[in-house]
Structure formats: structure tokens, C-alpha cells
Amino acid sequence: MQCPYCDHENLPGADACENCGSSLTRDDVPQASTGVERSLMKDPVECLQPTRPLTVELQTSLEEAIQLMRNHGIGCVLITDNGGKLIGILTERDLLQKVAGQGLDLDQSIVGDFMSPAPESSKPDHPLGYALHRMIVSDIRYLPIVDSSGRPAGIVSSRDIVAYMAKHFQSAAEPDTTL
């Protein structure tokens, strides 16, 4: 049975998806009745055209990471290990909750001490609904997109998903003039 959230092929009769843990019981599997619902269930995350992520290594200073975020006008940087695999994320929320008001020397403090480790992520071919579900459940605004090796390939924000949905709602609400 194919999972409606992440498209993973599960054994027939499975109650939960082996990949994402979503319920596969018939009562819990949503059925798309509108174009927007179909888009959320079928359109892949890559249709959002994820932006290229800013990445830094574990030992990068907070000063450098903050300047990078400020210079690019983005709210997070992804932390990678020596092999380039995603191991953490440093967001504006992390800076406000863990750094602001602490009187830290930002040049001497490293991102590894303040990042959120093992962040939620998605693959480019996962459905939008899966990505949105992960963001809502985890209460996050940024979702890294990783390749099959776990390396950052892009990043989407809650704004990207809202803009995509607004576009689909608008086109669904427009009257059909092809009579």
C-alpha cells in the first residue's frame, strides 16, 4: 500500500507507513475532493522551487552565521558535518531563545552550541502535504530539503507553502469562463 503522505510503498495491510509513521487505516487516509487537496497530496515539494540553503559547519562562530543570515535576508542557516550532511539548523528563533540577552562573545561562541540538532527534513519528491504536516507537527517555519545522501539541496519556508496554497485557492475560486 502506498502512503498518501510520503508515497512510500508499504507492505499490504500495514497500519502505519514504515517511512513517515502516518496511519494507513482506511478511516484515517484522507481523500482529496478539491484541486487544492489534490495538490497537497500529489504535488512534490520541489514544485515550490526550494531556495538554495545557506550552510555552515559546526565550528562556525555565531557572529559569522548571524552576518550570513543578515546579508542574505534569510532566517536560518543549515549546519553540516565534514561530509556535507545535514546535522542541525540555526534559526532566528534559536537566536532569540538561546543567545539574545546572554552577553555572549559572538566571535567566540559556535553554532554547534546553539543550533537545533537533527532537524526535520524532506526529500524533493515528498508530497507538499507531508512537508506541511512535518512543519505543523514540529512547529517549525523552515524545512530543509535533503538529497538521498542527507545533504542539503534546498530549503522551504512556511511562507513558500502559504504562497503556493494562496495561488491554488485563487485559481480554484475563479469562475470558469470556458462555456
N, C-alpha and C positions, 0 to 999 in steps of 0.2 A: 504494500500500500504506500502510495506517495504522500508525503507530508504536505498539507496545503500551505504551511508557513515557510518551510525551507526547501521544499522539493526533494528531500532525501528519500530514497527508496527504502522502505522498511519491509520486514517480513509480513506476510499477510496475517491479519488477526492481532497485530501488535496494538497495545492500548496507548502507548506513547512513542513519539519519534525518538529513535536512537541518537539522532544528531542534535536536535534542539529541545527535546523533552516535552514538546507540545502534545496535548491529548489528541488521539486519533479515533476516539469513540465517535460513532455517528452523531450523537446528540451534540457533541462539542465542536464538530467540524463546521466552520461557517460556510454558508452557501452565498455566493455573490449574486446579488439581484440588480445592482446598478453598475454603470460603467466605472464609477469611482471605486467601488468594491472590487470589481474585476481587476482594475489597475493595481490596487494594493496587493491582491493575491497573485497576480501574474507578472506584472512589470518588474524587471530586475533593478536592484539598487543602482546599477551602472547607468540607468536612464536618467538619473539625477545629475550625471556628469560630475562625479566627485572631484573636488579640487585637490591639487597636489598638496600633500601634507608637509608641514614643517617638521623635521626630525632633528633631534639632538641625542647625544649619548648620555649615559648615566652620570658621568662626572662633570657634565656641563654646569657652569655656575648659574645661579638663579638670575644674576644680572644679565648674562648673555641670553638666556632663554626669554626673559621679560623684554629685552630690547628687540629680539627677533619677533616676538608676538606683536609688539608695538609697531615696529617698522612695516610689518606685513598686514596690520589691521585684522589680526585673527585672534581668537580667544583660547587657543591651545597649541601645544607642541606635543608631538609624539616622541616617546623615549624608546630608543632601540639599543639592542646589545651589540657586541662587536661583530656579529654576523648579520646585522641589519634587521633582526626580528623584533617585532613589537613587544615591549615588556612593560610599558607604562604610558601614562598621559599626564600632562601638567596643564590644568585649565585655570581660567580666571577664578573659578570657584575655589580651587586648591589654594591659589594665592591669597584670596580673601580670608579663607578659613584657617589656613596653616601658617601664613607668612606675615600678613598685614598686622601691624602693631606689635610685633615681636622684637623689634630693634635689631634685626639680624644684619650682618655684613653680607650683602647680596653677592659680592665678589667671592666670598669665602664659603658660601652655602651652595650646595649642589642640588640639582633637580632630583636626584635619586632619593634624597631625604624627604621630599615634599610631594612627589608625584603620587598618583593613584596607580598602584601596580595591577597588572593583569586586567587591562580594561576590556569591556565588551567590545566586540568587533563583528564585522560581517564580511562576507565574500561578495564580489561584484555581481554574481549571478543569483544571490538570495533575493526573494521577493521583497518589495517595499514593505509589505505588512510585517514581515519578520523583523526588518530593521526598525520599523516604528515600534513594534512590540518590545524589542530589546531596549529601546530608548525610554519607553514609558515605564517598564518594569524596573529598570535600573536608575531611573530619574537622572538621565544624562542628556546633555544638549549636543554633544559631539560623538559621532560613531566612526571610528577608524574602519577603513576598508582594507582588508589584507589579501594578499595573493595566496596561492596554495602552500607556500613555504612560510607563511606567517609574517611576511614583510609588508610594511605599509605601502598601499597602492593608491590611496586616496582617503578623503575624509568627507563626511556629510554632516550637516548640522540640522537641527530641528527646523530651522528657517528654510532649508532646502526642501524638506518634506512638506512643510506648510505651503510654500510657494507652488510646488508641484500639484498638491491637492487643490489649492485655490484655482489653479488653471483648469483642472479637470472639472471642478464644481461649476465654474463659469461656463465651460463649453457644454456641460450637461444641462445647464439652466437655459441656454439659448434656444429659442424656438426653431424648429425645423422648417425652413422655408423652401424646401425642395418638394413642391406639390406637383 
